[in-house]
Amino acid sequence: MPTRTPPHSRSTPPAPRTPAATPRPNPEITPEQADARDLALLRAHRAGDQTALSELLTAYQDRLFGVCLRMLADPDEARDMTQDAMVRIIQGLHQFNGRSKLSTWMIRVAMNACLTGLRRKKLRRHVSLEDDTGSRYQRKTSDNASSGPTAGTAGHAPSHAAMEPDPASSVELAEERRTLYAALERLEPEQRAMLILRDMQGLDYRQIAEVLDVPEGTVKSRLFRARAALRERFEAIEGSSGSRRGD
């Protein structure tokens, strides 16, 4: 006899696709309808429906990928992080208690995975920078070399602003979008998360508070500071680009 798969066995999450732009909620379904659908799929999954979980993950994979892409600014890393987030969602669904929207909880899982990954990357970069600084100091004292900076020791990946602009993307709107994403990448991860959740994912203050585990009363003030920081970096990049064009 064929072996039956246990109803609550671990499923393999679908591979996230790379959307052409930041994903938006399906305009053909209202938020209330989406919430009802999500809860129905969750109940079906808990009752042993083998397809319900896959349908739920498929419905949100592009949205979760959009969160990860804007947080990490790297499509390959975003795909890996989306897969990791969906595995965490699968493993934690039995703990979901319904006190928040299921979609909000899923975004929180993805955002936490991104923030954890960024903190680890920052720590590794800091350790690498210290090691590199120590190595350069030893070479300087042993070889009596000059103390000028050497290429490749900054420890940071090149920003979008430092890249050559794509000739096919000379339209002003596309240029502004690239500048915006470059400015977003230069923010602290927590500020970036605030703006992504509010302005790109459309979450309200209560939902943002739930995702980031901060008091709801502080969300508005942090959003204000994050937007001010984004504007400052945007103008700095624009000014730098204008200076290069004027040379």
N, C-alpha and C positions, 0 to 999 in steps of 0.2 A: 504493500500500500504506500502511496506517496506521503511524505512527511508534511504535515500542515505547519505553516509559519505561525508562531504565537502571535496573538493579536497585538501585543504591545512591544514587539521586537523593534530593534533600532532600524530606522529607515535611512536610506542614503539620500541626502538632500540634493535637489536638482542643481546642476551647474549654473551659476549666475551668468547671465548674458551681459554684454557691454552695451548699455543704452546709448543712443546718439546724444542725448542730453539728460539733464537731471529729471528723473522720473516724476511724474505727477499722478495723483489719484485718478482712477478711471472716471471720466466725466459721465459715463453712463450709469454709474451706481452712486447713490448718496452715501454719506458717512454712516447714517443709521442702517442702511441696507448692508453695508460692508461689515458693520459690527455684528448684525444678526447672522450674516453668512459665516463670519469667523467663529462665533459661538456654536453655530450648528455643526460646523466642521470639527470643532474641538470635541463636542459631545459625541459625534459619530466616531472620531478617532478613539476616544475613551471606551466606546462600546465595541470596538474591534474592527471598524471599517478600515481596510487596508489602503484605500485610496484617499481617504479624507486628509491625512497628514500631508501627502504629496501635493494635493490640491491647495492646501493652506500655504505651504512653503512656496509653491509656484506663484501664488497670488501676490506674495510679498518679496520675492527674490530681487526684482529690479529695484524696488524701493530700498531694501536693505543695502543693495549694491551701491545705490546713489549716496546713501549715508557714508558708507565706507570709502567710496571714491573721493568725496569732498573732504573727508577727514585725512586720508592718507595721500591723496594727490598722485597715486600711482595705480594704474588699472590692474596690473598683475597682483600687487599687494592687496588691492581692494577685493579682487576675486577670491584670493586665499582667505582673507578675513571674513568675507561673506559666507564662505563655506564653513569656516570655524564657528561663526555666529549661528548658522542654521543647525549645526551639530549641537551647540549649547541649547538652542531652543528645543530641539528634539529631546535632549536629556532632561530639560527642566520643565517641560509642559505639565508633568504630573504635579508640579508644585504651584502652578498658576492658580491663584485663588479668586480671580474675578474682581478684585478691588479696583483695577484699572482696565482700560480697554486692552484687548489682546494685542492689537496693533501697537499700542504704546509700549507694552511690555516687550514685544519683539524688537522694537527700535531700541529700547533700553539695553537689551542683550547685545545688539550689534554695536551700539555706541560704547558700552563698557569694554567690549573686546578691542575696539579701536583705541580708546584712551589707554588701556593697559599696554597695547602694542607700541603706542607712541612713547609712553614712559620708558619702556624697556629699551627702545631704540635710542632715546635720549641718553639713558644711562650708559649704553654700550658706546655711543659716540663720545661721551664725556671721558670714559675710561680709555678709549682709543686715542683721544686727543692728548690725555696726560701721558700715555706711553710714547706717543710720537714726539711730544715736547721733550720728554726725557731723553729719547734717542738722539734728537737733534742737538740737545745740550751736550751730550757725551761726544758727539762728532765734532762739535765746535771746540770743546776744550782739548780734544786729542789732536785735531788737525789745525787748530788756530784759524778756523774759517771765520768769515765775516758773519755778523749777526743779522743780516737782512733776512726777510721772510722768504721761505721757499715755496714753490708751487705745490699744491696738493696737500697742504697741511691744515686747511681750515676745518676739516671734519664735517662739512655740510654738503649735502647734495645741491647741485646748481638749481636755482629757482627758475620758474618759467620766464621771469623778466630778463634773465641773463641769456636766454636762448635766442637764436636767430629767428625772427618772425617768419611764419609760413607765407610765402609770396601769394598763395592762393587765398589767404585769409586777410586781405587788405581792406575789407569793408570795416568801416568805423565801429559798427556794433560788435563785430567779432573781436576787434582789437580791445574794446572796452571790456568785453567778457573775459578775455585772456588776462587783462590787467586785474580785473576783479578777483579771478581765481588765484592769481599770483599773490595778491594782497591777502587773500583769505589764508593762503598757505603760510604766510609769515606771522599769523597770529598765534598766540598761545593756544594749545589744543582745547582748553576749556572755553575760551572765547569763540573759537571756531565752531565748537559744538553748539553753543548758544545760537549762533547765526544760522547754522545749517538747520537746526530743529525748528526755528521760528520762521525764517524767510524762505527756506527751500522745501521744508517738509510741512509747513503750515500748522505746527502744533501750537496750542494755546499755552498760556503761562502755567496752568496747572499740570498739563501734560509734560512740559519741559521740566518742571520741578520733579515730577515722578521719574522721568528718564535720567536726570542728572543727580537725583537724590539730594536736592537742595530745597530750602524753604521757598514756598511760592512767592512770598513777599520780597525775596531778593532777586528774583528772575528779571523783573523790569529794570532795576538799576544795573544789573550785570549786562543786560542786553544793550542798555544805553552806552556803557563803557566799551562794549565789544564793537558797536557800530562806530563809535568815535575812533577807536584804534584802527578799524578797517579803513575808515576814511583817510586817516593819517598815512597809512601804508599805501593806499591807492594813489594819493596825491604824490607821495614820494617816488613811486614807480613811474607815474606819468611825468614828473619833473625830470627824472633821470633819463627817460626815453626821449623827452624833448631836447635835453641837453645833447644827447648823442646825435640826434637828427640835425641839430644846429651846427655841429662841429664840421 
